[in-house]
Amino acid sequence: MSKFIKAALASSVLAASVMGANAAQAATASADARANILQQVTVTSDGSDLDFGTIVTGATASSVVISSAGALTCGTGLVCSGTTSAAGFDVTGTTGEIVTVSSDASVTLTGPSDTMTASLTPSASTITLDGTDGFTVGGTLSVGANQADGAYVGTFGVTVNYQ
């Protein structure tokens, strides 16, 4: 055999052994790809507003409480009457998932010539969705001494989010 052919054959054997060595060191693996799709969570008013009713003020400041269950506590020196209620909200989303519930910390009620503030208390901080989901928000209204008369109104927000 000629030197050229022997050199070419030796080079081919060397290249094959190097390529074979690299192929023996290669490894592969696989992984799963996943996604968990949830229905958009929504919260809507059920039509019940936070209503402190009708309040006759006194000579000293006091407060009116509507619990998140809707129970009224009328402060000292005040006369409370009329229909009262906690605000109610309905929640929809993926059954079995947990959502967090929060509300504004307070709401300012504005009247014809004055304001009042109510601190807010939701009935739940989390809900496990089961198809019949809702919560309420009660509050404590601070009524000033000889509070100016008139209709007072304010708006507050609530937030529901998947945990």
Secondary structure, 3 states (H helix, E strand, C coil): CCHHHHHHHHHHHHHHHHHHHHHHHCCCCCCCCCCCCCCCCEEEECCCCCECCEEECCCCCEEEEECCCCCEEECCCCEEECCCECEEEEEECCCCCEEEEEECCEEEEECCCCEEEEEEEECCCEEECCCCEEEEEEEEEEECCCCCCCCCECCCCEEEEEC
